[in-house]
Amino acid sequence: MKPPVVRSLHLDEHKLPAQVFERLVKRGDLLRDRKRRREEAWENFGKAGRDPKGLGAVLTQISGDPTWNTNLMVARLRNHWDQVVGEDIARHSHVASFVDGVLVIRAETGVWATQLTYLIPQLTDTVRERLAGLEVREIKVTGPASMQFKRRWVR
């Protein structure tokens, strides 16, 4: 005859019921807590502070966040890039990114990148003037994304 599982696994016979039913007790506590919270929510329904916020209040709260304001200003800069640099330059360049105060402008060609590099002081003044609050520490101008070709041997 086989010994009981409790002995073969070297378990304490007195602690085994507590270990088995501990999970069920936790589940019961969770269900009681859920029921209590549901009843409290029903009792507090309609009281001050419990009503859902209006869309305007939510947008006001979101727009007060400094990160959100920075993203809005960068989006405004992208949308009105032609007003900052002029239509001719805007056709050949765009705002690539803005991270940690560094504004990156991508030019269509290397020649346009060189021209924009000469205009960095004027661009900095214009951006600071038109978008007060956008902290531009540095402007970098890059050329077009380089294409990488892999050499492939044909046999």
C-alpha positions in Angstrom: 0.0 0.0 0.0 1.2 3.5 -0.9 1.8 6.1 1.8 -0.4 9.1 1.9 0.6 12.0 -0.4 1.1 14.2 2.5 3.9 12.0 3.8 5.5 11.3 0.4 5.7 15.0 -0.3 6.9 15.8 3.3 4.0 18.2 4.0 2.7 19.1 7.4 -0.7 17.5 7.9 -1.8 20.2 10.2 -1.0 23.1 7.8 -2.3 21.5 4.7 -6.0 22.5 5.1 -4.9 26.1 5.7 -2.7 26.1 2.6 -5.5 24.6 0.4 -8.2 26.9 1.6 -6.1 30.1 1.8 -6.8 30.8 -1.8 -10.5 30.4 -1.3 -10.5 32.8 1.7 -8.7 35.4 -0.4 -11.2 35.0 -3.1 -14.1 35.5 -0.6 -12.4 38.6 0.7 -12.1 40.0 -2.8 -15.7 39.4 -3.5 -16.8 41.0 -0.2 -14.6 44.0 -1.0 -16.1 44.3 -4.5 -19.6 44.1 -3.1 -18.8 46.8 -0.5 -17.4 49.2 -3.1 -20.4 48.6 -5.4 -22.8 49.6 -2.5 -20.7 52.6 -1.6 -20.7 53.8 -5.2 -24.5 53.4 -5.3 -25.0 55.3 -2.1 -22.7 58.2 -3.3 -24.3 58.4 -6.7 -25.2 62.0 -7.6 -23.3 63.6 -4.6 -20.9 66.4 -5.2 -17.6 65.4 -6.7 -19.0 62.1 -8.1 -20.5 63.5 -11.3 -18.4 63.0 -14.5 -16.4 66.0 -15.7 -17.4 67.9 -18.8 -15.2 67.7 -21.9 -14.2 71.4 -21.4 -12.9 70.7 -17.9 -10.9 67.6 -19.0 -9.4 69.6 -21.9 -8.5 72.4 -19.6 -6.8 70.0 -17.2 -4.9 68.4 -20.1 -3.8 71.7 -21.7 -2.3 72.8 -18.3 0.3 70.1 -18.5 3.6 71.5 -19.7 4.4 68.5 -21.8 1.1 68.8 -23.6 1.8 72.5 -24.2 5.2 71.8 -25.7 3.7 69.2 -28.1 1.0 71.7 -29.1 3.6 74.3 -29.9 5.7 71.9 -31.9 2.6 70.9 -33.9 1.8 74.5 -34.5 5.4 75.1 -35.7 5.1 72.1 -38.1 1.7 73.3 -39.4 2.9 76.9 -39.9 6.5 76.2 -41.0 6.0 78.3 -44.1 5.2 81.4 -42.0 8.4 81.0 -40.0 10.9 80.4 -42.9 9.0 81.5 -45.9 7.3 79.5 -48.6 10.4 78.8 -50.8 12.4 77.3 -47.9 9.3 75.5 -46.5 8.9 73.6 -49.8 12.3 72.1 -49.3 12.4 71.5 -45.5 10.3 70.5 -42.6 10.4 70.1 -38.8 11.7 66.6 -38.1 11.6 66.5 -34.3 11.8 68.4 -31.1 13.4 66.6 -28.1 14.8 68.2 -24.9 15.0 71.7 -26.4 16.7 70.6 -29.6 14.8 71.4 -32.8 15.8 69.2 -35.7 15.0 70.5 -39.2 15.3 68.1 -42.2 16.2 69.6 -45.6 15.4 68.1 -48.9 19.0 68.2 -50.2 22.4 68.9 -48.9 22.4 72.3 -50.5 19.2 73.3 -48.7 20.7 72.0 -45.5 23.7 74.3 -45.9 21.5 77.3 -46.6 19.4 76.6 -43.5 22.5 76.2 -41.4 23.4 79.8 -42.2 19.9 80.9 -41.2 20.0 79.2 -37.7 20.4 82.5 -35.7 17.4 84.1 -37.5 15.3 80.9 -37.2 16.0 80.8 -33.5 14.9 84.4 -33.0 11.8 83.9 -35.1 10.7 80.7 -33.4 11.3 82.2 -29.9 9.3 85.3 -31.0 6.3 83.5 -32.5 6.1 80.6 -30.1 6.8 82.2 -26.7 7.1 79.4 -24.1 8.8 76.9 -26.4 12.3 76.6 -25.1 14.5 76.0 -28.1 18.1 75.6 -26.8 19.5 74.5 -30.2 18.5 74.1 -33.8 20.1 71.3 -35.9 19.7 71.1 -39.6 20.1 67.7 -41.3 20.1 66.7 -44.9 18.0 64.0 -46.5 18.1 60.6 -45.0 20.9 58.7 -46.5 20.1 55.5 -48.4 22.2 52.5 -47.4 23.0 50.1 -50.2 24.3 46.7 -49.5 26.7 45.2 -51.9 25.5 42.0 -53.4 27.8 39.7 -55.4 26.2 38.2 -58.4 27.7 34.9 -59.5 
